[in-house]
Amino acid sequence: MEKFAALKKAREDDGPCPSDYWGNKNPRCPHCGTECSVIENEWWELYEEGEHEVSCPHCEGDFSVSVRVSHSYSTDKQEDA
């Protein structure tokens, strides 16, 4: 399999920043294109912001995942308010 074949194909079809490869709930392998579950693969380090290296459980290709964390807090539901 060609290195990053799925990502290269997506760039050909969708342009330099294909929507299937950024801002997802789970990372998509740039080699085979499979969405990889953080929970099923126990990639707990991906809950921390930054760059992380993982291996695809489907094709065994190594790739980096860039993580951006955003928190949101609500206090609008209060008893006796």
mmCIF file of the N, C-alpha and C atoms, coordinates in Angstrom:
data_MODEL
# 
_entry.id   MODEL 
# 
loop_
_atom_site.group_PDB 
_atom_site.id 
_atom_site.type_symbol 
_atom_site.label_atom_id 
_atom_site.label_alt_id 
_atom_site.label_comp_id 
_atom_site.label_asym_id 
_atom_site.label_entity_id 
_atom_site.label_seq_id 
_atom_site.pdbx_PDB_ins_code 
_atom_site.Cartn_x 
_atom_site.Cartn_y 
_atom_site.Cartn_z 
_atom_site.occupancy 
_atom_site.B_iso_or_equiv 
_atom_site.pdbx_formal_charge 
_atom_site.auth_seq_id 
_atom_site.auth_comp_id 
_atom_site.auth_asym_id 
_atom_site.auth_atom_id 
_atom_site.pdbx_PDB_model_num 
ATOM 1   N N  . MET A 1 1  ? 0.835   -1.175 0.000  1.00 0.00 ? 1  MET A N  1 
ATOM 2   C CA . MET A 1 1  ? 0.000   0.000  0.000  1.00 0.00 ? 1  MET A CA 1 
ATOM 3   C C  . MET A 1 1  ? 0.887   1.248  0.000  1.00 0.00 ? 1  MET A C  1 
ATOM 4   N N  . GLU A 1 2  ? 0.541   2.217  -0.819 1.00 0.00 ? 2  GLU A N  1 
ATOM 5   C CA . GLU A 1 2  ? 1.279   3.474  -0.869 1.00 0.00 ? 2  GLU A CA 1 
ATOM 6   C C  . GLU A 1 2  ? 1.078   4.253  0.428  1.00 0.00 ? 2  GLU A C  1 
ATOM 7   N N  . LYS A 1 3  ? 2.140   4.844  0.916  1.00 0.00 ? 3  LYS A N  1 
ATOM 8   C CA . LYS A 1 3  ? 2.082   5.629  2.142  1.00 0.00 ? 3  LYS A CA 1 
ATOM 9   C C  . LYS A 1 3  ? 1.126   6.803  1.966  1.00 0.00 ? 3  LYS A C  1 
ATOM 10  N N  . PHE A 1 4  ? 0.182   6.957  2.892  1.00 0.00 ? 4  PHE A N  1 
ATOM 11  C CA . PHE A 1 4  ? -0.822  8.031  2.909  1.00 0.00 ? 4  PHE A CA 1 
ATOM 12  C C  . PHE A 1 4  ? -1.709  8.039  1.664  1.00 0.00 ? 4  PHE A C  1 
ATOM 13  N N  . ALA A 1 5  ? -1.963  6.870  1.098  1.00 0.00 ? 5  ALA A N  1 
ATOM 14  C CA . ALA A 1 5  ? -2.739  6.758  -0.148 1.00 0.00 ? 5  ALA A CA 1 
ATOM 15  C C  . ALA A 1 5  ? -4.134  7.358  -0.030 1.00 0.00 ? 5  ALA A C  1 
ATOM 16  N N  . ALA A 1 6  ? -4.828  7.086  1.058  1.00 0.00 ? 6  ALA A N  1 
ATOM 17  C CA . ALA A 1 6  ? -6.201  7.589  1.216  1.00 0.00 ? 6  ALA A CA 1 
ATOM 18  C C  . ALA A 1 6  ? -6.220  9.107  1.319  1.00 0.00 ? 6  ALA A C  1 
ATOM 19  N N  . LEU A 1 7  ? -5.282  9.687  2.060  1.00 0.00 ? 7  LEU A N  1 
ATOM 20  C CA . LEU A 1 7  ? -5.214  11.141 2.191  1.00 0.00 ? 7  LEU A CA 1 
ATOM 21  C C  . LEU A 1 7  ? -4.863  11.790 0.860  1.00 0.00 ? 7  LEU A C  1 
ATOM 22  N N  . LYS A 1 8  ? -3.925  11.205 0.132  1.00 0.00 ? 8  LYS A N  1 
ATOM 23  C CA . LYS A 1 8  ? -3.552  11.743 -1.181 1.00 0.00 ? 8  LYS A CA 1 
ATOM 24  C C  . LYS A 1 8  ? -4.738  11.726 -2.127 1.00 0.00 ? 8  LYS A C  1 
ATOM 25  N N  . LYS A 1 9  ? -5.515  10.644 -2.113 1.00 0.00 ? 9  LYS A N  1 
ATOM 26  C CA . LYS A 1 9  ? -6.701  10.529 -2.972 1.00 0.00 ? 9  LYS A CA 1 
ATOM 27  C C  . LYS A 1 9  ? -7.742  11.581 -2.580 1.00 0.00 ? 9  LYS A C  1 
ATOM 28  N N  . ALA A 1 10 ? -7.952  11.766 -1.285 1.00 0.00 ? 10 ALA A N  1 
ATOM 29  C CA . ALA A 1 10 ? -8.918  12.764 -0.803 1.00 0.00 ? 10 ALA A CA 1 
ATOM 30  C C  . ALA A 1 10 ? -8.494  14.170 -1.213 1.00 0.00 ? 10 ALA A C  1 
ATOM 31  N N  . ARG A 1 11 ? -7.196  14.449 -1.179 1.00 0.00 ? 11 ARG A N  1 
ATOM 32  C CA . ARG A 1 11 ? -6.707  15.771 -1.611 1.00 0.00 ? 11 ARG A CA 1 
ATOM 33  C C  . ARG A 1 11 ? -6.934  15.979 -3.103 1.00 0.00 ? 11 ARG A C  1 
ATOM 34  N N  . GLU A 1 12 ? -6.770  14.929 -3.889 1.00 0.00 ? 12 GLU A N  1 
ATOM 35  C CA . GLU A 1 12 ? -7.042  15.028 -5.326 1.00 0.00 ? 12 GLU A CA 1 
ATOM 36  C C  . GLU A 1 12 ? -8.518  15.341 -5.573 1.00 0.00 ? 12 GLU A C  1 
ATOM 37  N N  . ASP A 1 13 ? -9.396  14.709 -4.797 1.00 0.00 ? 13 ASP A N  1 
ATOM 38  C CA . ASP A 1 13 ? -10.836 14.870 -4.981 1.00 0.00 ? 13 ASP A CA 1 
ATOM 39  C C  . ASP A 1 13 ? -11.394 16.145 -4.356 1.00 0.00 ? 13 ASP A C  1 
ATOM 40  N N  . ASP A 1 14 ? -10.894 16.516 -3.159 1.00 0.00 ? 14 ASP A N  1 
ATOM 41  C CA . ASP A 1 14 ? -11.493 17.609 -2.387 1.00 0.00 ? 14 ASP A CA 1 
ATOM 42  C C  . ASP A 1 14 ? -10.614 18.834 -2.208 1.00 0.00 ? 14 ASP A C  1 
ATOM 43  N N  . GLY A 1 15 ? -9.378  18.803 -2.648 1.00 0.00 ? 15 GLY A N  1 
ATOM 44  C CA . GLY A 1 15 ? -8.478  19.937 -2.450 1.00 0.00 ? 15 GLY A CA 1 
ATOM 45  C C  . GLY A 1 15 ? -7.517  19.699 -1.308 1.00 0.00 ? 15 GLY A C  1 
ATOM 46  N N  . PRO A 1 16 ? -6.732  20.713 -0.970 1.00 0.00 ? 16 PRO A N  1 
ATOM 47  C CA . PRO A 1 16 ? -5.630  20.523 -0.012 1.00 0.00 ? 16 PRO A CA 1 
ATOM 48  C C  . PRO A 1 16 ? -6.049  20.214 1.423  1.00 0.00 ? 16 PRO A C  1 
ATOM 49  N N  . CYS A 1 17 ? -7.285  20.475 1.793  1.00 0.00 ? 17 CYS A N  1 
ATOM 50  C CA . CYS A 1 17 ? -7.724  20.217 3.170  1.00 0.00 ? 17 CYS A CA 1 
ATOM 51  C C  . CYS A 1 17 ? -9.041  19.431 3.139  1.00 0.00 ? 17 CYS A C  1 
ATOM 52  N N  . PRO A 1 18 ? -8.989  18.137 2.815  1.00 0.00 ? 18 PRO A N  1 
ATOM 53  C CA . PRO A 1 18 ? -10.211 17.347 2.686  1.00 0.00 ? 18 PRO A CA 1 
ATOM 54  C C  . PRO A 1 18 ? -10.979 17.236 4.011  1.00 0.00 ? 18 PRO A C  1 
ATOM 55  N N  . SER A 1 19 ? -12.269 17.474 3.952  1.00 0.00 ? 19 SER A N  1 
ATOM 56  C CA . SER A 1 19 ? -13.097 17.538 5.157  1.00 0.00 ? 19 SER A CA 1 
ATOM 57  C C  . SER A 1 19 ? -13.154 16.224 5.944  1.00 0.00 ? 19 SER A C  1 
ATOM 58  N N  . ASP A 1 20 ? -12.924 15.097 5.309  1.00 0.00 ? 20 ASP A N  1 
ATOM 59  C CA . ASP A 1 20 ? -12.953 13.815 6.024  1.00 0.00 ? 20 ASP A CA 1 
ATOM 60  C C  . ASP A 1 20 ? -11.753 13.612 6.943  1.00 0.00 ? 20 ASP A C  1 
ATOM 61  N N  . TYR A 1 21 ? -10.761 14.497 6.874  1.00 0.00 ? 21 TYR A N  1 
ATOM 62  C CA . TYR A 1 21 ? -9.523  14.294 7.632  1.00 0.00 ? 21 TYR A CA 1 
ATOM 63  C C  . TYR A 1 21 ? -9.244  15.363 8.682  1.00 0.00 ? 21 TYR A C  1 
ATOM 64  N N  . TRP A 1 22 ? -10.205 16.229 8.981  1.00 0.00 ? 22 TRP A N  1 
ATOM 65  C CA . TRP A 1 22 ? -9.967  17.208 10.053 1.00 0.00 ? 22 TRP A CA 1 
ATOM 66  C C  . TRP A 1 22 ? -11.269 17.466 10.804 1.00 0.00 ? 22 TRP A C  1 
ATOM 67  N N  . GLY A 1 23 ? -11.132 17.789 12.081 1.00 0.00 ? 23 GLY A N  1 
ATOM 68  C CA . GLY A 1 23 ? -12.279 18.124 12.908 1.00 0.00 ? 23 GLY A CA 1 
ATOM 69  C C  . GLY A 1 23 ? -13.210 16.958 13.194 1.00 0.00 ? 23 GLY A C  1 
ATOM 70  N N  . ASN A 1 24 ? -12.705 15.744 13.221 1.00 0.00 ? 24 ASN A N  1 
ATOM 71  C CA . ASN A 1 24 ? -13.535 14.556 13.426 1.00 0.00 ? 24 ASN A CA 1 
ATOM 72  C C  . ASN A 1 24 ? -13.572 14.120 14.888 1.00 0.00 ? 24 ASN A C  1 
ATOM 73  N N  . LYS A 1 25 ? -14.588 13.324 15.235 1.00 0.00 ? 25 LYS A N  1 
ATOM 74  C CA . LYS A 1 25 ? -14.687 12.762 16.585 1.00 0.00 ? 25 LYS A CA 1 
ATOM 75  C C  . LYS A 1 25 ? -13.669 11.650 16.801 1.00 0.00 ? 25 LYS A C  1 
ATOM 76  N N  . ASN A 1 26 ? -13.266 10.992 15.734 1.00 0.00 ? 26 ASN A N  1 
ATOM 77  C CA . ASN A 1 26 ? -12.238 9.952  15.758 1.00 0.00 ? 26 ASN A CA 1 
ATOM 78  C C  . ASN A 1 26 ? -11.280 10.202 14.599 1.00 0.00 ? 26 ASN A C  1 
ATOM 79  N N  . PRO A 1 27 ? -10.003 9.854  14.759 1.00 0.00 ? 27 PRO A N  1 
ATOM 80  C CA . PRO A 1 27 ? -9.062  10.058 13.656 1.00 0.00 ? 27 PRO A CA 1 
ATOM 81  C C  . PRO A 1 27 ? -9.319  9.102  12.495 1.00 0.00 ? 27 PRO A C  1 
ATOM 82  N N  . ARG A 1 28 ? -9.066  9.561  11.285 1.00 0.00 ? 28 ARG A N  1 
ATOM 83  C CA . ARG A 1 28 ? -9.181  8.743  10.079 1.00 0.00 ? 28 ARG A CA 1 
ATOM 84  C C  . ARG A 1 28 ? -7.765  8.428  9.602  1.00 0.00 ? 28 ARG A C  1 
ATOM 85  N N  . CYS A 1 29 ? -7.506  7.167  9.341  1.00 0.00 ? 29 CYS A N  1 
ATOM 86  C CA . CYS A 1 29 ? -6.181  6.744  8.898  1.00 0.00 ? 29 CYS A CA 1 
ATOM 87  C C  . CYS A 1 29 ? -5.877  7.344  7.522  1.00 0.00 ? 29 CYS A C  1 
ATOM 88  N N  . PRO A 1 30 ? -4.761  8.052  7.369  1.00 0.00 ? 30 PRO A N  1 
ATOM 89  C CA . PRO A 1 30 ? -4.401  8.622  6.081  1.00 0.00 ? 30 PRO A CA 1 
ATOM 90  C C  . PRO A 1 30 ? -3.877  7.588  5.091  1.00 0.00 ? 30 PRO A C  1 
ATOM 91  N N  . HIS A 1 31 ? -3.634  6.367  5.567  1.00 0.00 ? 31 HIS A N  1 
ATOM 92  C CA . HIS A 1 31 ? -3.156  5.297  4.687  1.00 0.00 ? 31 HIS A CA 1 
ATOM 93  C C  . HIS A 1 31 ? -4.330  4.560  4.033  1.00 0.00 ? 31 HIS A C  1 
ATOM 94  N N  . CYS A 1 32 ? -5.253  4.037  4.863  1.00 0.00 ? 32 CYS A N  1 
ATOM 95  C CA . CYS A 1 32 ? -6.353  3.216  4.339  1.00 0.00 ? 32 CYS A CA 1 
ATOM 96  C C  . CYS A 1 32 ? -7.699  3.923  4.345  1.00 0.00 ? 32 CYS A C  1 
ATOM 97  N N  . GLY A 1 33 ? -7.806  5.056  5.054  1.00 0.00 ? 33 GLY A N  1 
ATOM 98  C CA . GLY A 1 33 ? -9.045  5.820  5.082  1.00 0.00 ? 33 GLY A CA 1 
ATOM 99  C C  . GLY A 1 33 ? -10.055 5.381  6.122  1.00 0.00 ? 33 GLY A C  1 
ATOM 100 N N  . THR A 1 34 ? -9.714  4.410  6.954  1.00 0.00 ? 34 THR A N  1 
ATOM 101 C CA . THR A 1 34 ? -10.628 3.902  7.971  1.00 0.00 ? 34 THR A CA 1 
ATOM 102 C C  . THR A 1 34 ? -10.698 4.854  9.157  1.00 0.00 ? 34 THR A C  1 
ATOM 103 N N  . GLU A 1 35 ? -11.916 5.105  9.659  1.00 0.00 ? 35 GLU A N  1 
ATOM 104 C CA . GLU A 1 35 ? -12.076 5.881  10.889 1.00 0.00 ? 35 GLU A CA 1 
ATOM 105 C C  . GLU A 1 35 ? -11.721 4.964  12.048 1.00 0.00 ? 35 GLU A C  1 
ATOM 106 N N  . CYS A 1 36 ? -10.839 5.415  12.917 1.00 0.00 ? 36 CYS A N  1 
ATOM 107 C CA . CYS A 1 36 ? -10.327 4.599  14.017 1.00 0.00 ? 36 CYS A CA 1 
ATOM 108 C C  . CYS A 1 36 ? -10.886 5.106  15.339 1.00 0.00 ? 36 CYS A C  1 
ATOM 109 N N  . SER A 1 37 ? -11.552 4.259  16.085 1.00 0.00 ? 37 SER A N  1 
ATOM 110 C CA . SER A 1 37 ? -12.158 4.634  17.356 1.00 0.00 ? 37 SER A CA 1 
ATOM 111 C C  . SER A 1 37 ? -11.093 4.835  18.436 1.00 0.00 ? 37 SER A C  1 
ATOM 112 N N  . VAL A 1 38 ? -11.137 5.999  19.079 1.00 0.00 ? 38 VAL A N  1 
ATOM 113 C CA . VAL A 1 38 ? -10.225 6.283  20.185 1.00 0.00 ? 38 VAL A CA 1 
ATOM 114 C C  . VAL A 1 38 ? -10.493 5.310  21.330 1.00 0.00 ? 38 VAL A C  1 
ATOM 115 N N  . ILE A 1 39 ? -11.762 5.071  21.641 1.00 0.00 ? 39 ILE A N  1 
ATOM 116 C CA . ILE A 1 39 ? -12.125 4.212  22.767 1.00 0.00 ? 39 ILE A CA 1 
ATOM 117 C C  . ILE A 1 39 ? -11.767 2.754  22.483 1.00 0.00 ? 39 ILE A C  1 
ATOM 118 N N  . GLU A 1 40 ? -12.168 2.228  21.332 1.00 0.00 ? 40 GLU A N  1 
ATOM 119 C CA . GLU A 1 40 ? -11.893 0.821  21.018 1.00 0.00 ? 40 GLU A CA 1 
ATOM 120 C C  . GLU A 1 40 ? -10.401 0.519  20.977 1.00 0.00 ? 40 GLU A C  1 
ATOM 121 N N  . ASN A 1 41 ? -9.595  1.492  20.564 1.00 0.00 ? 41 ASN A N  1 
ATOM 122 C CA . ASN A 1 41 ? -8.149  1.293  20.477 1.00 0.00 ? 41 ASN A CA 1 
ATOM 123 C C  . ASN A 1 41 ? -7.409  1.715  21.736 1.00 0.00 ? 41 ASN A C  1 
ATOM 124 N N  . GLU A 1 42 ? -8.154  2.200  22.715 1.00 0.00 ? 42 GLU A N  1 
ATOM 125 C CA . GLU A 1 42 ? -7.591  2.651  23.988 1.00 0.00 ? 42 GLU A CA 1 
ATOM 126 C C  . GLU A 1 42 ? -6.471  3.667  23.790 1.00 0.00 ? 42 GLU A C  1 
ATOM 127 N N  . TRP A 1 43 ? -6.727  4.607  22.896 1.00 0.00 ? 43 TRP A N  1 
ATOM 128 C CA . TRP A 1 43 ? -5.761  5.677  22.629 1.00 0.00 ? 43 TRP A CA 1 
ATOM 129 C C  . TRP A 1 43 ? -6.041  6.848  23.570 1.00 0.00 ? 43 TRP A C  1 
ATOM 130 N N  . TRP A 1 44 ? -5.937  6.608  24.881 1.00 0.00 ? 44 TRP A N  1 
ATOM 131 C CA . TRP A 1 44 ? -6.294  7.614  25.884 1.00 0.00 ? 44 TRP A CA 1 
ATOM 132 C C  . TRP A 1 44 ? -5.442  8.865  25.761 1.00 0.00 ? 44 TRP A C  1 
ATOM 133 N N  . GLU A 1 45 ? -4.224  8.742  25.253 1.00 0.00 ? 45 GLU A N  1 
ATOM 134 C CA . GLU A 1 45 ? -3.363  9.921  25.083 1.00 0.00 ? 45 GLU A CA 1 
ATOM 135 C C  . GLU A 1 45 ? -3.976  10.926 24.114 1.00 0.00 ? 45 GLU A C  1 
ATOM 136 N N  . LEU A 1 46 ? -4.914  10.488 23.277 1.00 0.00 ? 46 LEU A N  1 
ATOM 137 C CA . LEU A 1 46 ? -5.533  11.403 22.321 1.00 0.00 ? 46 LEU A CA 1 
ATOM 138 C C  . LEU A 1 46 ? -6.545  12.338 22.972 1.00 0.00 ? 46 LEU A C  1 
ATOM 139 N N  . TYR A 1 47 ? -6.769  12.198 24.280 1.00 0.00 ? 47 TYR A N  1 
ATOM 140 C CA . TYR A 1 47 ? -7.609  13.153 25.000 1.00 0.00 ? 47 TYR A CA 1 
ATOM 141 C C  . TYR A 1 47 ? -6.788  14.344 25.489 1.00 0.00 ? 47 TYR A C  1 
ATOM 142 N N  . GLU A 1 48 ? -5.483  14.330 25.235 1.00 0.00 ? 48 GLU A N  1 
ATOM 143 C CA . GLU A 1 48 ? -4.606  15.440 25.598 1.00 0.00 ? 48 GLU A CA 1 
ATOM 144 C C  . GLU A 1 48 ? -4.235  16.221 24.346 1.00 0.00 ? 48 GLU A C  1 
ATOM 145 N N  . GLU A 1 49 ? -4.256  17.526 24.459 1.00 0.00 ? 49 GLU A N  1 
ATOM 146 C CA . GLU A 1 49 ? -3.936  18.384 23.325 1.00 0.00 ? 49 GLU A CA 1 
ATOM 147 C C  . GLU A 1 49 ? -2.499  18.173 22.874 1.00 0.00 ? 49 GLU A C  1 
ATOM 148 N N  . GLY A 1 50 ? -2.283  18.248 21.564 1.00 0.00 ? 50 GLY A N  1 
ATOM 149 C CA . GLY A 1 50 ? -0.944  18.133 21.011 1.00 0.00 ? 50 GLY A CA 1 
ATOM 150 C C  . GLY A 1 50 ? -0.882  17.136 19.871 1.00 0.00 ? 50 GLY A C  1 
ATOM 151 N N  . GLU A 1 51 ? 0.337   16.768 19.511 1.00 0.00 ? 51 GLU A N  1 
ATOM 152 C CA . GLU A 1 51 ? 0.593   15.812 18.428 1.00 0.00 ? 51 GLU A CA 1 
ATOM 153 C C  . GLU A 1 51 ? 0.868   14.442 19.037 1.00 0.00 ? 51 GLU A C  1 
ATOM 154 N N  . HIS A 1 52 ? 0.257   13.411 18.468 1.00 0.00 ? 52 HIS A N  1 
ATOM 155 C CA . HIS A 1 52 ? 0.423   12.049 18.965 1.00 0.00 ? 52 HIS A CA 1 
ATOM 156 C C  . HIS A 1 52 ? 0.641   11.099 17.793 1.00 0.00 ? 52 HIS A C  1 
ATOM 157 N N  . GLU A 1 53 ? 1.440   10.082 18.000 1.00 0.00 ? 53 GLU A N  1 
ATOM 158 C CA . GLU A 1 53 ? 1.703   9.062  16.992 1.00 0.00 ? 53 GLU A CA 1 
ATOM 159 C C  . GLU A 1 53 ? 0.910   7.814  17.345 1.00 0.00 ? 53 GLU A C  1 
ATOM 160 N N  . VAL A 1 54 ? 0.205   7.245  16.353 1.00 0.00 ? 54 VAL A N  1 
ATOM 161 C CA . VAL A 1 54 ? -0.557  6.013  16.544 1.00 0.00 ? 54 VAL A CA 1 
ATOM 162 C C  . VAL A 1 54 ? -0.333  5.099  15.339 1.00 0.00 ? 54 VAL A C  1 
ATOM 163 N N  . SER A 1 55 ? -0.763  3.852  15.473 1.00 0.00 ? 55 SER A N  1 
ATOM 164 C CA . SER A 1 55 ? -0.723  2.888  14.374 1.00 0.00 ? 55 SER A CA 1 
ATOM 165 C C  . SER A 1 55 ? -2.147  2.439  14.093 1.00 0.00 ? 55 SER A C  1 
ATOM 166 N N  . CYS A 1 56 ? -2.520  2.433  12.830 1.00 0.00 ? 56 CYS A N  1 
ATOM 167 C CA . CYS A 1 56 ? -3.858  2.030  12.426 1.00 0.00 ? 56 CYS A CA 1 
ATOM 168 C C  . CYS A 1 56 ? -4.079  0.554  12.739 1.00 0.00 ? 56 CYS A C  1 
ATOM 169 N N  . PRO A 1 57 ? -5.177  0.217  13.419 1.00 0.00 ? 57 PRO A N  1 
ATOM 170 C CA . PRO A 1 57 ? -5.450  -1.184 13.723 1.00 0.00 ? 57 PRO A CA 1 
ATOM 171 C C  . PRO A 1 57 ? -5.893  -1.987 12.497 1.00 0.00 ? 57 PRO A C  1 
ATOM 172 N N  . HIS A 1 58 ? -6.203  -1.307 11.399 1.00 0.00 ? 58 HIS A N  1 
ATOM 173 C CA . HIS A 1 58 ? -6.672  -1.988 10.195 1.00 0.00 ? 58 HIS A CA 1 
ATOM 174 C C  . HIS A 1 58 ? -5.542  -2.288 9.217  1.00 0.00 ? 58 HIS A C  1 
ATOM 175 N N  . CYS A 1 59 ? -4.698  -1.276 8.948  1.00 0.00 ? 59 CYS A N  1 
ATOM 176 C CA . CYS A 1 59 ? -3.621  -1.475 7.962  1.00 0.00 ? 59 CYS A CA 1 
ATOM 177 C C  . CYS A 1 59 ? -2.235  -1.447 8.592  1.00 0.00 ? 59 CYS A C  1 
ATOM 178 N N  . GLU A 1 60 ? -2.153  -1.132 9.896  1.00 0.00 ? 60 GLU A N  1 
ATOM 179 C CA . GLU A 1 60 ? -0.912  -1.065 10.665 1.00 0.00 ? 60 GLU A CA 1 
ATOM 180 C C  . GLU A 1 60 ? 0.003   0.073  10.254 1.00 0.00 ? 60 GLU A C  1 
ATOM 181 N N  . GLY A 1 61 ? -0.509  1.024  9.470  1.00 0.00 ? 61 GLY A N  1 
ATOM 182 C CA . GLY A 1 61 ? 0.278   2.197  9.098  1.00 0.00 ? 61 GLY A CA 1 
ATOM 183 C C  . GLY A 1 61 ? 0.388   3.182  10.250 1.00 0.00 ? 61 GLY A C  1 
ATOM 184 N N  . ASP A 1 62 ? 1.555   3.760  10.438 1.00 0.00 ? 62 ASP A N  1 
ATOM 185 C CA . ASP A 1 62 ? 1.767   4.763  11.480 1.00 0.00 ? 62 ASP A CA 1 
ATOM 186 C C  . ASP A 1 62 ? 1.379   6.136  10.957 1.00 0.00 ? 62 ASP A C  1 
ATOM 187 N N  . PHE A 1 63 ? 0.777   6.954  11.837 1.00 0.00 ? 63 PHE A N  1 
ATOM 188 C CA . PHE A 1 63 ? 0.438   8.321  11.450 1.00 0.00 ? 63 PHE A CA 1 
ATOM 189 C C  . PHE A 1 63 ? 0.315   9.205  12.677 1.00 0.00 ? 63 PHE A C  1 
ATOM 190 N N  . SER A 1 64 ? 0.383   10.518 12.474 1.00 0.00 ? 64 SER A N  1 
ATOM 191 C CA . SER A 1 64 ? 0.240   11.479 13.563 1.00 0.00 ? 64 SER A CA 1 
ATOM 192 C C  . SER A 1 64 ? -1.180  12.001 13.610 1.00 0.00 ? 64 SER A C  1 
ATOM 193 N N  . VAL A 1 65 ? -1.602  12.280 14.833 1.00 0.00 ? 65 VAL A N  1 
ATOM 194 C CA . VAL A 1 65 ? -2.919  12.855 15.085 1.00 0.00 ? 65 VAL A CA 1 
ATOM 195 C C  . VAL A 1 65 ? -2.705  14.159 15.827 1.00 0.00 ? 65 VAL A C  1 
ATOM 196 N N  . SER A 1 66 ? -3.257  15.228 15.289 1.00 0.00 ? 66 SER A N  1 
ATOM 197 C CA . SER A 1 66 ? -3.197  16.536 15.941 1.00 0.00 ? 66 SER A CA 1 
ATOM 198 C C  . SER A 1 66 ? -4.487  16.732 16.727 1.00 0.00 ? 66 SER A C  1 
ATOM 199 N N  . VAL A 1 67 ? -4.358  16.973 18.027 1.00 0.00 ? 67 VAL A N  1 
ATOM 200 C CA . VAL A 1 67 ? -5.522  17.088 18.905 1.00 0.00 ? 67 VAL A CA 1 
ATOM 201 C C  . VAL A 1 67 ? -5.656  18.521 19.410 1.00 0.00 ? 67 VAL A C  1 
ATOM 202 N N  . ARG A 1 68 ? -6.857  19.059 19.258 1.00 0.00 ? 68 ARG A N  1 
ATOM 203 C CA . ARG A 1 68 ? -7.202  20.360 19.814 1.00 0.00 ? 68 ARG A CA 1 
ATOM 204 C C  . ARG A 1 68 ? -8.352  20.142 20.778 1.00 0.00 ? 68 ARG A C  1 
ATOM 205 N N  . VAL A 1 69 ? -8.201  20.575 22.017 1.00 0.00 ? 69 VAL A N  1 
ATOM 206 C CA . VAL A 1 69 ? -9.204  20.345 23.050 1.00 0.00 ? 69 VAL A CA 1 
ATOM 207 C C  . VAL A 1 69 ? -9.987  21.626 23.301 1.00 0.00 ? 69 VAL A C  1 
ATOM 208 N N  . SER A 1 70 ? -11.292 21.464 23.449 1.00 0.00 ? 70 SER A N  1 
ATOM 209 C CA . SER A 1 70 ? -12.173 22.586 23.774 1.00 0.00 ? 70 SER A CA 1 
ATOM 210 C C  . SER A 1 70 ? -13.117 22.138 24.882 1.00 0.00 ? 70 SER A C  1 
ATOM 211 N N  . HIS A 1 71 ? -13.249 22.958 25.917 1.00 0.00 ? 71 HIS A N  1 
ATOM 212 C CA . HIS A 1 71 ? -14.140 22.636 27.025 1.00 0.00 ? 71 HIS A CA 1 
ATOM 213 C C  . HIS A 1 71 ? -15.280 23.635 27.038 1.00 0.00 ? 71 HIS A C  1 
ATOM 214 N N  . SER A 1 72 ? -16.434 23.173 27.472 1.00 0.00 ? 72 SER A N  1 
ATOM 215 C CA . SER A 1 72 ? -17.607 24.031 27.598 1.00 0.00 ? 72 SER A CA 1 
ATOM 216 C C  . SER A 1 72 ? -18.277 23.705 28.928 1.00 0.00 ? 72 SER A C  1 
ATOM 217 N N  . TYR A 1 73 ? -18.660 24.728 29.666 1.00 0.00 ? 73 TYR A N  1 
ATOM 218 C CA . TYR A 1 73 ? -19.273 24.525 30.975 1.00 0.00 ? 73 TYR A CA 1 
ATOM 219 C C  . TYR A 1 73 ? -20.594 25.267 31.029 1.00 0.00 ? 73 TYR A C  1 
ATOM 220 N N  . SER A 1 74 ? -21.603 24.641 31.649 1.00 0.00 ? 74 SER A N  1 
ATOM 221 C CA . SER A 1 74 ? -22.925 25.246 31.800 1.00 0.00 ? 74 SER A CA 1 
ATOM 222 C C  . SER A 1 74 ? -23.378 25.175 33.237 1.00 0.00 ? 74 SER A C  1 
ATOM 223 N N  . THR A 1 75 ? -24.002 26.229 33.703 1.00 0.00 ? 75 THR A N  1 
ATOM 224 C CA . THR A 1 75 ? -24.569 26.237 35.048 1.00 0.00 ? 75 THR A CA 1 
ATOM 225 C C  . THR A 1 75 ? -26.018 26.712 35.020 1.00 0.00 ? 75 THR A C  1 
ATOM 226 N N  . ASP A 1 76 ? -26.678 26.592 33.887 1.00 0.00 ? 76 ASP A N  1 
ATOM 227 C CA . ASP A 1 76 ? -28.028 27.117 33.740 1.00 0.00 ? 76 ASP A CA 1 
ATOM 228 C C  . ASP A 1 76 ? -29.103 26.246 34.393 1.00 0.00 ? 76 ASP A C  1 
ATOM 229 N N  . LYS A 1 77 ? -28.808 25.002 34.726 1.00 0.00 ? 77 LYS A N  1 
ATOM 230 C CA . LYS A 1 77 ? -29.761 24.100 35.366 1.00 0.00 ? 77 LYS A CA 1 
ATOM 231 C C  . LYS A 1 77 ? -29.431 24.031 36.863 1.00 0.00 ? 77 LYS A C  1 
ATOM 232 N N  . GLN A 1 78 ? -30.211 24.732 37.650 1.00 0.00 ? 78 GLN A N  1 
ATOM 233 C CA . GLN A 1 78 ? -29.998 24.785 39.085 1.00 0.00 ? 78 GLN A CA 1 
ATOM 234 C C  . GLN A 1 78 ? -31.322 24.490 39.784 1.00 0.00 ? 78 GLN A C  1 
ATOM 235 N N  . GLU A 1 79 ? -31.272 23.693 40.853 1.00 0.00 ? 79 GLU A N  1 
ATOM 236 C CA . GLU A 1 79 ? -32.471 23.472 41.651 1.00 0.00 ? 79 GLU A CA 1 
ATOM 237 C C  . GLU A 1 79 ? -32.794 24.746 42.425 1.00 0.00 ? 79 GLU A C  1 
ATOM 238 N N  . ASP A 1 80 ? -34.076 25.005 42.619 1.00 0.00 ? 80 ASP A N  1 
ATOM 239 C CA . ASP A 1 80 ? -34.552 26.179 43.362 1.00 0.00 ? 80 ASP A CA 1 
ATOM 240 C C  . ASP A 1 80 ? -34.172 27.484 42.705 1.00 0.00 ? 80 ASP A C  1 
ATOM 241 N N  . ALA A 1 81 ? -34.038 27.513 41.380 1.00 0.00 ? 81 ALA A N  1 
ATOM 242 C CA . ALA A 1 81 ? -33.710 28.768 40.712 1.00 0.00 ? 81 ALA A CA 1 
ATOM 243 C C  . ALA A 1 81 ? -34.951 29.378 40.106 1.00 0.00 ? 81 ALA A C  1 
# 
